[in-house]
């Protein structure tokens, strides 16, 4: 995994969100957002490409 890029996971994938909701993807490869900018969180929508790296704790 490279800093600032999504985590690629072989699918299908089930993710439990902090609020307890469970989301799934049946794709063969899933990109998990680690930058926190995706409008489709927890899935990556490539928002990291157009923005500067986020510092830990930054809103």
Backbone bond lengths (Angstrom), bond angles and torsions (degrees), N, CA, C in turn:
res aa  C-N    CA-C-N  psi(-1)  N-CA   C-N-CA  omega(-1)  CA-C   N-CA-C  phi
1 X - - - 1.454 - - 1.525 108.19 -
2 X 1.339 116.44 134.71 1.454 121.54 178.00 1.521 109.74 -100.58
3 X 1.343 117.19 142.62 1.472 120.33 -179.98 1.524 111.56 -55.39
4 X 1.329 116.82 135.27 1.454 122.10 177.41 1.508 115.04 83.40
5 X 1.318 117.53 -2.01 1.461 120.94 179.64 1.520 109.92 -112.08
6 X 1.338 117.02 158.51 1.463 120.20 -177.52 1.529 112.24 -68.83
7 X 1.300 114.23 159.87 1.457 122.25 174.80 1.527 107.04 -87.45
8 X 1.326 117.55 120.34 1.468 121.45 179.03 1.523 109.32 -92.68
9 X 1.339 115.64 128.09 1.458 122.61 -175.88 1.525 108.35 -128.95
10 X 1.332 116.03 138.37 1.466 119.47 175.11 1.516 108.66 -71.15
11 X 1.345 116.04 132.49 1.451 121.27 -177.10 1.504 112.11 -94.97
12 X 1.307 116.65 179.37 1.459 127.53 -1.45 1.531 110.76 -69.84
13 X 1.351 115.37 157.50 1.456 121.82 -173.37 1.528 110.20 -130.58
14 X 1.321 115.73 139.72 1.461 122.94 171.62 1.521 106.82 -120.81
15 X 1.351 116.44 129.62 1.465 121.72 -178.14 1.523 109.05 -125.11
16 X 1.325 115.98 131.30 1.466 120.30 173.35 1.524 107.71 -96.47
17 X 1.337 116.28 121.96 1.456 122.27 -178.72 1.524 110.34 -81.71
18 X 1.346 117.44 161.19 1.464 120.53 -179.34 1.530 114.24 -55.05
19 X 1.346 117.24 -29.19 1.468 119.78 -179.38 1.534 112.78 -84.70
20 X 1.343 116.52 4.19 1.458 120.73 177.28 1.514 114.85 95.41
21 X 1.344 117.96 -13.72 1.470 119.74 177.04 1.517 109.96 -66.08
22 X 1.327 115.88 150.14 1.456 122.06 177.65 1.520 107.93 -116.99
23 X 1.334 116.65 128.42 1.459 121.81 177.94 1.522 108.50 -121.69
24 X 1.331 116.01 150.27 1.459 120.33 -178.15 1.518 110.89 -131.65
25 X 1.314 115.44 155.97 1.457 122.80 172.73 1.522 107.16 -137.75
26 X 1.330 116.50 133.78 1.462 119.94 -179.91 1.527 111.97 -101.01
27 X 1.331 117.28 12.29 1.467 120.73 178.43 1.525 110.51 -67.88
28 X 1.326 117.00 157.02 1.457 121.49 179.68 1.524 111.75 -70.96
29 X 1.337 117.84 -33.68 1.458 123.14 174.87 1.511 107.52 -132.54
30 X 1.328 116.28 132.63 1.459 122.18 -176.75 1.524 108.67 -119.97
31 X 1.341 116.93 135.76 1.459 121.90 176.25 1.527 108.17 -101.35
32 X 1.330 115.99 115.87 1.456 122.45 179.87 1.528 108.59 -93.88
33 X 1.329 117.16 127.92 1.465 121.89 179.88 1.525 109.99 -70.50
34 X 1.324 116.32 128.78 1.466 120.69 174.84 1.529 111.42 -118.19
35 X 1.352 117.93 -5.63 1.465 120.50 -179.00 1.528 111.85 -89.23
36 X 1.340 117.14 -19.20 1.459 120.59 178.77 1.514 115.37 84.50
37 X 1.335 118.46 5.83 1.471 121.24 -177.05 1.529 113.88 -98.16
38 X 1.297 118.60 -12.24 1.461 121.82 -174.88 1.527 112.03 -64.83
39 X 1.315 115.99 135.36 1.463 121.33 174.04 1.525 110.29 -77.72
40 X 1.320 116.94 -10.53 1.472 122.53 -178.90 1.523 111.27 -111.53
41 X 1.313 117.64 24.56 1.461 122.15 -176.04 1.515 111.11 -48.50
42 X 1.313 121.19 132.46 1.448 127.13 17.22 1.525 114.43 -89.63
43 X 1.318 118.19 0.60 1.465 121.11 -178.25 1.523 109.56 -83.12
44 X 1.311 116.78 142.45 1.459 122.68 178.68 1.528 109.79 -74.61
45 X 1.348 116.20 135.83 1.467 120.46 173.98 1.533 110.96 -118.04
46 X 1.329 116.95 17.30 1.471 125.37 177.89 1.523 113.30 71.47
47 X 1.314 118.68 17.51 1.467 121.72 177.03 1.519 111.63 -60.47
48 X 1.324 117.90 -26.04 1.463 121.93 -178.85 1.524 112.16 -64.53
49 X 1.304 118.62 -20.06 1.469 121.88 -177.29 1.521 113.10 -70.72
50 X 1.336 117.67 -29.98 1.459 121.30 -173.40 1.518 114.21 -104.52
51 X 1.314 118.61 10.26 1.453 120.66 -174.84 1.516 111.40 -135.52
52 X 1.326 115.47 158.88 1.463 120.01 176.99 1.511 109.12 -72.55
53 X 1.328 117.26 157.15 1.467 120.13 178.43 1.531 110.73 -59.02
54 X 1.307 115.96 141.81 1.460 122.35 179.21 1.523 108.79 -88.54
55 X 1.317 115.75 134.10 1.461 120.81 176.97 1.522 109.19 -80.92
56 X 1.320 117.83 148.64 1.465 119.57 177.10 1.525 111.42 -55.31
57 X 1.332 116.90 132.08 1.459 121.55 179.55 1.512 114.78 86.74
58 X 1.328 117.89 -5.46 1.480 121.57 -179.67 1.511 109.67 -80.42
59 X 1.327 117.22 136.46 1.465 122.05 178.10 1.498 110.90 -88.62
